[in-house]
Amino acid sequence: MAQGDYNRTPKDIQEKVIDMYIVEELGSFTIAKNLNISKPTVLRILKRNNIPRRSTSDAGKLLFSKGYKHPMQGKTHTLETLKKMSLCHIGQKGWNKGLTKKDNQSIKGGRISKGDYIHFGYLKRWVNGKHIPVHKIVWIQENQIPIPEGYDIHHINQNKLDNKIENLVLLPHKVHIDLHWSIEQKFKIKRCAVI
């Protein structure tokens, strides 16, 4: 069967695709490879037969249950590869380097301004090609130093949208986690993502 034959897929191929997808729990790429057809043809057959596609999460769980391992699992990069990875960032401006109040005049006490958006409860902004939480930007601009490695910015009043400098405090990561854990245990609330 030719790769471009979209209109007429033989009934036996359709049955094999459905059987391989549902019974053998194979992925669309593997089915296409085994039957020498294109992946879009496999997806089209599934759609025409009202068979829902697996979510990425379900597909990953399926692969894991079948013993699939990521090629880098249990391995580390060589020193040469690490050097190459490091060199590819030379000349790129880090998001937290050189920020001034002049650069981001739209931050006024951490209020929402044009271009900001909320993600997992935190106000974020696009800065130098990266999505950065506004509370980190406010803290860096006020203190004129980058956030040290292993430290987090904590919202004192627990309101993730209150990014006024008087509501932000720099804490070691371990202390920050312990603080959130104790607050959550006290009020029996669900764990929140710590940025």
Phi, psi and omega per residue, in radians:
M1 nan 2.334 -3.110
A2 -1.299 2.608 -3.123
Q3 -1.095 -0.523 -3.072
G4 -1.604 0.106 -3.097
D5 -1.417 1.535 -3.046
Y6 -1.530 -0.562 -2.955
N7 -1.362 -0.675 -3.050
R8 -2.161 1.791 3.057
T9 -1.812 2.146 -3.129
P10 -0.964 2.594 -3.096
K11 -1.024 -0.681 -3.125
D12 -1.141 -0.613 3.098
I13 -1.183 -0.733 3.124
Q14 -1.057 -0.767 3.130
E15 -1.127 -0.701 3.108
K16 -1.103 -0.740 3.133
V17 -1.048 -0.843 -3.121
I18 -1.103 -0.763 3.126
D19 -1.092 -0.776 -3.118
M20 -1.174 -0.614 -3.105
Y21 -1.312 -0.771 -3.055
I22 -1.526 -0.896 -3.038
V23 -1.380 -0.909 -3.095
E24 -1.426 -0.187 3.118
E25 0.969 0.742 3.081
L26 -1.552 2.744 3.101
G27 -1.438 2.860 -3.093
S28 -1.087 -0.641 3.132
F29 -1.139 -0.780 3.140
T30 -1.128 -0.717 3.117
I31 -1.081 -0.814 -3.140
A32 -1.037 -0.744 -3.138
K33 -1.139 -0.776 -3.111
N34 -1.160 -0.612 -3.087
L35 -1.710 0.015 3.132
N36 1.016 0.787 3.050
I37 -2.232 2.996 -3.123
S38 -1.454 2.734 3.102
K39 -1.095 -0.718 3.078
P40 -1.033 -0.566 3.099
T41 -1.140 -0.737 3.110
V42 -1.065 -0.816 -3.116
L43 -1.129 -0.649 3.111
R44 -1.130 -0.735 3.113
I45 -1.078 -0.768 3.130
L46 -1.096 -0.759 -3.131
K47 -1.116 -0.776 -3.128
R48 -1.111 -0.465 3.140
N49 -1.726 0.265 3.096
N50 0.965 0.674 3.092
I51 -1.758 2.023 -3.099
P52 -1.193 2.508 3.084
R53 -1.284 2.606 3.074
R54 -1.267 2.537 3.056
S55 -1.259 2.844 3.105
T56 -1.030 -0.686 3.130
S57 -1.097 -0.826 3.132
D58 -1.111 -0.690 3.127
A59 -1.111 -0.723 3.116
G60 -1.109 -0.750 3.117
K61 -1.097 -0.678 3.133
L62 -1.115 -0.791 3.108
L63 -1.084 -0.745 -3.138
F64 -1.093 -0.731 -3.129
S65 -1.166 -0.440 3.117
K66 -1.551 0.081 3.064
G67 1.563 0.227 3.119
Y68 -1.188 2.390 3.064
K69 -2.121 2.489 3.041
H70 -1.144 2.463 -3.099
P71 -0.958 -0.489 -3.126
M72 -1.668 0.009 -3.108
Q73 -1.097 2.215 3.120
G74 1.388 0.068 -3.139
K75 -2.038 2.830 3.049
T76 -2.163 2.761 3.103
H77 -1.243 2.583 3.062
T78 -1.260 2.820 3.123
L79 -1.037 -0.675 3.130
E80 -1.101 -0.759 3.125
T81 -1.131 -0.724 3.117
L82 -1.071 -0.700 3.108
K83 -1.107 -0.749 3.123
K84 -1.095 -0.742 3.138
M85 -1.108 -0.661 3.122
S86 -1.201 -0.707 -3.115
L87 -1.152 -0.497 -3.105
C88 -1.197 -0.251 -3.139
H89 -1.701 -0.068 -3.136
I90 -1.103 2.327 3.126
G91 1.588 -0.211 3.109
Q92 -1.538 2.389 -3.117
K93 -1.432 2.193 3.083
G94 -1.197 2.618 -3.067
W95 -1.116 -0.511 -3.056
N96 -1.748 0.170 -3.124
K97 -1.724 2.196 3.006
G98 1.339 0.338 3.087
L99 -1.339 2.364 3.063
T100 -2.273 2.920 3.105
K101 -1.098 -0.555 3.134
K102 -1.125 -0.669 -3.127
D103 -1.127 -0.595 -3.069
N104 -2.221 1.163 -3.107
Q105 -1.219 -0.220 -3.132
S106 -1.301 -0.214 3.084
I107 -1.503 1.909 3.116
K108 -2.141 1.654 -3.124
G109 1.173 0.353 3.096
G110 1.393 0.243 -3.141
R111 -1.267 2.792 3.112
I112 -1.232 2.303 3.097
S113 -2.280 3.054 -3.093
K114 -1.028 2.330 3.125
G115 1.666 -0.261 3.096
D116 -1.423 2.721 3.090
Y117 -2.618 2.844 -3.105
I118 -1.829 2.283 -3.133
H119 -2.382 2.089 -3.083
F120 0.913 0.652 3.082
G121 1.519 -0.218 -3.119
Y122 -1.729 2.446 3.045
L123 -1.326 2.232 -3.103
K124 -2.199 2.816 -3.127
R125 -2.522 2.606 3.090
W126 -1.484 2.003 -3.124
V127 -2.315 2.170 3.097
N128 0.834 0.734 3.056
G129 1.458 0.191 3.135
K130 -2.374 2.653 3.069
H131 -1.535 2.041 -3.041
I132 -2.126 2.373 3.059
P133 -1.082 2.346 -3.079
V134 -1.098 -0.589 -3.124
H135 -1.079 -0.565 3.080
K136 -1.218 -0.717 3.130
I137 -1.088 -0.799 -3.129
V138 -1.054 -0.798 -3.104
W139 -1.116 -0.768 -3.139
I140 -1.111 -0.757 -3.134
Q141 -1.135 -0.675 -3.114
E142 -1.247 -0.698 -3.058
N143 -1.651 -0.210 3.095
Q144 1.011 0.504 3.022
I145 -2.449 2.634 3.077
P146 -1.208 2.764 3.087
I147 -1.205 2.168 -3.123
P148 -1.090 2.645 3.102
E149 -1.054 2.338 3.100
G150 1.501 0.195 3.133
Y151 -2.108 2.683 3.113
D152 -2.207 2.767 3.017
I153 -1.731 2.163 -3.075
H154 -1.865 2.413 3.034
H155 -1.509 1.970 -3.055
I156 -1.029 -0.772 -3.080
N157 -1.537 0.153 3.106
Q158 1.202 0.086 3.104
N159 -1.610 1.880 -3.073
K160 -1.139 -0.305 -3.134
L161 -1.652 -0.118 3.126
D162 -1.586 1.627 -3.044
N163 -1.792 0.459 3.048
K164 -1.190 2.524 -3.054
I165 -1.053 -0.575 -3.141
E166 -1.224 -0.227 3.094
N167 -1.696 -0.029 -3.066
L168 -1.940 2.406 3.102
V169 -2.441 2.472 3.114
L170 -1.482 2.192 -3.141
L171 -2.308 2.577 2.986
P172 -1.054 2.551 -3.062
H173 -0.935 -0.786 -3.103
K174 -1.081 -0.774 3.131
V175 -1.119 -0.708 3.134
H176 -1.076 -0.818 3.114
I177 -1.070 -0.823 -3.136
D178 -1.069 -0.692 3.123
L179 -1.090 -0.832 3.116
H180 -1.107 -0.688 -3.133
W181 -1.108 -0.752 -3.130
S182 -1.177 -0.673 3.103
I183 -1.128 -0.761 -3.121
E184 -1.152 -0.659 3.125
Q185 -1.194 -0.681 -3.118
K186 -1.112 -0.759 -3.096
F187 -1.770 0.041 3.136
K188 0.891 0.906 3.107
I189 -1.891 2.792 -3.100
K190 -1.188 2.503 3.107
R191 -1.030 2.428 3.104
C192 -1.892 2.747 3.106
A193 -1.218 2.337 3.109
V194 -1.794 2.152 -3.137
I195 -1.842 nan nan
